[in-house]
Amino acid sequence: MKLIKSLGLAVLLATTAVQAHAADYTFKVAHTNAADEVQDKGLQLMQDLLEEKTGGRATIEIYPNGVLGDEAQLVEGTLLGTLDMAMTANSTISNYVTDYRVFDLPFLFTSIPALSEKIENEDVYAAMEASANRDGFELIGVFSSGIRHIMTKDVVESIDDIKNLKIRTMQNPIHVDAFRSFGANPTPLAYSELYGALQSGVVDGAEGAATNYTGQKLYEVAPDFALLGWLNMTAVVFMNDGKFAELPEDIRIALKESGEEASKWQRNYVDEQEKPLLDALVEKGVTISRPNPEPFREAVVPLYNEMLETDTQKALFELATQN
């Protein structure tokens, strides 16, 4: 009986050892969104695709919810090589890859499918890859963070209703200037501080997509949601270009393919989720308003000339907006 138990234990230990055998390449990827939010789901698919394409030789470990730092820290960690990979809002990575400021311009794309059409254009994607490489990164994928609207404690029905309101924006100069153009008092804050800032009255509102408004339960402290669509936000998945270059060719190819395939699926998924999320928010008691976007559009026209400073920014803008 003891022999049988010993043999059983040996088999169990051997099986566990096989199951626990680490992949040859494990990449830590971090982001600040909640686990199982749309961005996280995209990374989960990327993980599955990478394992499938490499026969289990490569995988990614996902660290959500800002457990490894805020977005600026994730970019810095990737640049320094202390973090393998990160996914941040375009507004954060564009402080480092300045050509990406093109995708921070307000009202640039009317829908997620319109954005996807441009991202999937070979010339646009190649230009984005070149821009990332110049600044020390390898572009792995371009996710969507959804269409950005405005959340407040009081209903916003026109541009006049946000005048002088303290509106939390991302720590990005274009976002700050856009809300200043709207007449608001833009207040840059880290995403992790937003719920508490809304709750305590440090800010009167914020801009954001239905996904994070729902996922972070921001409707509890800002129950009014104005559908403005002021920004069609991308979320970029990137890696240190030196680390990427050191990988075997087949792993590099699998990473890029997995990132692009997961990105395409994720952008479509975000688009599909918008209406169900809004319907669910109404059921939670959120007031949905639809202010006229034209006064907002007119207010930010000067930003286009002010923010496109370099030849490479202008070239990427032309590629991204040409018919």
C-alpha positions in Angstrom: 0.0 0.0 0.0 2.9 2.3 0.9 4.5 1.5 -2.4 1.4 2.3 -4.4 1.1 5.6 -2.5 4.7 6.4 -3.2 4.3 5.6 -6.9 1.2 7.8 -7.0 3.0 10.7 -5.4 5.9 10.3 -7.8 3.5 10.4 -10.8 1.7 13.4 -9.4 5.0 15.3 -8.8 6.2 14.4 -12.3 3.0 15.6 -13.9 3.1 18.8 -11.9 6.7 19.4 -12.9 5.7 19.0 -16.6 2.7 21.3 -16.2 4.8 23.9 -14.4 7.6 23.9 -16.9 8.2 27.5 -17.9 8.1 28.7 -21.5 11.5 29.5 -23.0 10.4 33.2 -23.3 8.0 34.8 -20.8 7.3 38.5 -21.3 5.8 40.5 -18.5 3.2 43.0 -19.8 1.6 45.6 -17.5 -1.3 48.0 -17.8 -3.5 50.2 -15.6 -7.0 49.0 -16.6 -9.0 46.6 -14.6 -8.7 42.9 -15.1 -11.1 41.6 -17.8 -11.7 45.1 -19.2 -11.6 45.3 -22.9 -7.9 46.1 -23.0 -7.1 43.2 -20.7 -9.2 40.8 -22.8 -7.1 41.9 -25.9 -3.9 40.9 -24.0 -5.4 37.6 -23.0 -6.1 36.8 -26.6 -2.6 37.9 -27.5 -1.3 35.5 -24.8 -3.2 32.6 -26.4 -2.1 33.4 -29.9 1.5 33.7 -28.9 1.5 30.3 -27.1 -0.2 28.7 -30.1 2.1 30.2 -32.7 5.3 29.2 -30.7 4.1 25.8 -29.5 4.3 27.1 -25.9 7.9 28.3 -26.2 6.7 31.9 -25.6 4.0 33.5 -23.5 3.1 36.7 -21.7 2.2 37.3 -18.0 -0.4 40.1 -17.7 -0.2 42.6 -14.8 -3.4 44.7 -14.7 -4.7 47.4 -12.4 -1.5 49.4 -12.2 0.1 46.8 -9.9 3.5 47.6 -11.5 3.0 51.4 -11.6 1.1 54.1 -13.3 1.3 54.6 -17.1 4.3 56.9 -17.0 6.2 54.4 -14.8 5.3 51.6 -17.2 6.7 53.5 -20.2 9.9 54.4 -18.2 10.3 50.7 -17.1 10.0 49.5 -20.7 12.5 52.1 -21.9 15.0 51.0 -19.1 14.4 47.3 -19.8 13.1 46.6 -16.3 9.7 45.7 -17.8 9.4 43.6 -20.9 6.2 45.1 -22.4 3.5 47.6 -21.6 0.1 48.8 -22.8 -0.8 52.4 -22.2 -3.2 55.0 -23.5 -1.8 56.8 -26.6 -1.8 60.0 -24.6 0.9 58.6 -22.4 3.1 56.9 -24.9 2.9 60.0 -27.2 4.8 61.9 -24.6 7.7 59.6 -25.6 6.9 58.7 -29.2 5.9 62.3 -30.1 4.7 61.3 -33.6 1.8 59.5 -31.9 0.4 62.9 -30.8 -1.4 62.8 -34.2 -3.7 60.2 -32.6 -4.4 62.5 -29.6 -6.0 65.2 -31.9 -9.7 65.7 -31.0 -12.4 64.4 -33.3 -9.8 62.9 -35.7 -11.8 59.7 -36.3 -15.5 59.4 -36.2 -15.7 55.7 -35.2 -13.6 52.8 -34.1 -14.1 51.1 -37.6 -12.8 54.3 -39.2 -9.8 54.2 -36.9 -9.2 50.5 -37.6 -9.2 51.1 -41.3 -6.4 53.5 -41.0 -4.4 51.5 -38.5 -4.6 48.4 -40.7 -3.3 50.4 -43.7 0.2 49.1 -44.4 1.7 52.6 -44.9 0.2 54.0 -41.7 1.3 51.0 -39.6 4.8 51.1 -41.1 5.1 54.8 -40.2 4.0 54.0 -36.7 6.6 51.2 -36.4 9.3 53.6 -37.7 8.3 56.3 -35.2 8.4 53.8 -32.3 11.8 52.5 -33.3 13.3 56.0 -33.5 12.4 56.5 -29.8 13.5 53.1 -28.4 10.4 51.0 -28.7 9.0 48.2 -30.8 5.3 48.5 -31.7 3.5 45.2 -30.9 -0.1 46.2 -31.3 -2.7 49.1 -31.3 -5.7 48.5 -29.1 -8.7 50.7 -28.7 -9.6 52.4 -25.4 -13.0 53.4 -26.9 -14.6 56.7 -27.8 -14.1 59.3 -25.1 -16.9 61.2 -23.5 -17.4 63.4 -20.4 -18.5 62.2 -17.0 -19.7 64.8 -14.5 -21.8 65.2 -11.3 -24.3 67.5 -13.2 -25.8 67.0 -16.6 -23.8 68.5 -19.5 -26.1 69.4 -22.4 -24.0 72.0 -24.1 -20.4 73.4 -24.2 -21.6 76.2 -21.8 -22.3 73.6 -19.1 -18.6 72.6 -18.7 -17.2 76.2 -18.6 -15.0 76.6 -15.5 -15.6 73.0 -14.4 -12.5 71.1 -13.1 -12.3 68.3 -15.6 -9.7 65.6 -15.1 -7.7 64.9 -18.2 -4.8 62.6 -18.9 -1.3 64.0 -18.4 -1.0 65.0 -22.0 -0.7 68.6 -23.4 -3.1 68.1 -26.2 -5.8 66.9 -23.8 -5.2 69.8 -21.5 -5.3 72.3 -24.3 -8.5 70.7 -25.8 -10.4 71.1 -22.5 -9.1 74.6 -22.0 -10.4 75.4 -25.5 -13.8 74.0 -24.4 -13.8 76.5 -21.5 -13.2 74.0 -18.8 -10.5 74.0 -16.1 -8.4 70.9 -17.2 -6.8 69.1 -14.2 -4.3 66.4 -15.2 -4.3 63.5 -12.8 -3.1 59.9 -12.8 -5.9 57.5 -13.6 -5.5 55.7 -10.3 -6.4 58.9 -8.5 -9.6 59.6 -10.4 -12.3 57.9 -8.3 -11.1 59.6 -5.1 -10.7 62.9 -6.8 -14.3 62.8 -8.1 -15.6 61.5 -4.7 -13.9 64.3 -2.8 -14.7 67.1 -5.2 -11.1 67.7 -6.2 -12.5 67.5 -9.8 -16.0 68.1 -11.0 -15.8 65.6 -13.8 -13.5 63.7 -16.2 -13.2 62.5 -19.8 -13.3 58.8 -20.4 -14.8 55.9 -22.4 -17.8 53.9 -21.4 -15.5 50.9 -20.8 -13.4 52.5 -18.0 -16.4 54.5 -16.7 -18.1 51.2 -16.1 -15.1 49.0 -15.2 -13.9 51.4 -12.5 -17.5 52.2 -11.3 -16.9 55.9 -11.8 -20.6 56.3 -12.3 -20.9 56.0 -8.5 -19.3 59.4 -8.1 -20.0 61.0 -11.5 -23.6 59.8 -12.5 -23.9 62.0 -15.6 -22.4 60.9 -18.9 -22.3 63.2 -21.9 -21.8 61.5 -25.2 -19.4 63.8 -27.0 -17.0 61.5 -28.7 -14.3 64.1 -28.4 -11.5 61.5 -28.9 -11.2 58.1 -30.4 -8.5 56.7 -28.1 -5.9 54.1 -29.0 -3.9 52.1 -26.5 -0.5 51.0 -27.7 1.2 47.7 -26.8 5.0 48.2 -27.0 8.3 46.7 -26.1 11.9 47.8 -25.6 13.4 47.7 -29.1 16.7 46.4 -27.9 15.1 43.4 -26.1 12.9 42.7 -29.1 16.0 42.7 -31.4 17.7 40.1 -29.2 14.9 37.6 -29.7 15.1 34.7 -32.2 13.4 35.6 -35.5 10.5 33.1 -35.1 9.6 34.6 -31.6 9.8 38.2 -33.0 7.5 37.2 -35.9 5.1 35.4 -33.5 5.0 38.4 -31.2 4.2 40.9 -34.0 1.6 38.6 -35.6 -0.1 37.9 -32.2 -0.1 41.6 -31.4 -1.7 42.6 -34.7 -4.3 39.9 -34.7 -5.3 40.5 -31.1 -5.5 44.2 -31.8 -7.8 43.8 -34.7 -10.1 41.6 -32.6 -9.9 43.9 -29.6 -10.9 47.1 -31.6 -13.9 45.3 -33.1 -14.9 44.0 -29.6 -14.7 47.5 -28.1 -16.9 48.8 -30.9 -19.5 46.1 -30.3 -19.5 46.7 -26.5 -20.4 50.5 -26.7 -24.2 50.2 -26.9 -24.6 47.4 -24.4 -22.5 49.3 -21.9 -24.5 52.5 -22.4 -27.8 50.5 -21.9 -26.4 49.0 -18.7 -25.4 52.4 -17.4 -28.9 53.7 -17.9 -30.2 50.8 -15.8 -27.7 51.8 -13.1 -29.3 55.3 -13.0 -26.8 57.1 -15.1 -28.1 60.1 -17.0 -27.0 60.1 -20.6 -26.9 63.4 -22.5 -26.0 64.2 -26.1 -24.6 67.8 -26.4 -24.1 69.2 -29.9 -20.5 68.4 -30.8 -20.1 71.2 -33.3 -19.1 74.0 -30.9 -16.6 71.6 -29.3 -15.2 70.8 -32.8 -14.8 74.5 -33.7 -13.1 75.2 -30.4 -10.2 72.8 -31.1 -9.5 73.6 -34.8 -6.4 75.7 -33.8 -4.9 72.7 -32.0 -4.3 71.0 -35.4 -1.8 73.5 -36.5 -0.3 74.1 -33.1 0.4 70.4 -32.3 1.7 69.2 -35.6 5.2 70.5 -35.1 7.6 68.1 -36.9 7.8 66.8 -40.5 7.3 63.2 -39.3 4.2 64.2 -37.3 2.8 66.0 -40.4 3.6 63.0 -42.6 1.8 60.6 -40.2 -1.1 62.9 -40.1 -1.4 63.0 -43.9 -1.2 59.2 -44.0 -3.8 58.8 -41.3 -6.3 61.2 -42.8 -5.9 60.7 -46.6 -8.8 59.0 -48.4 
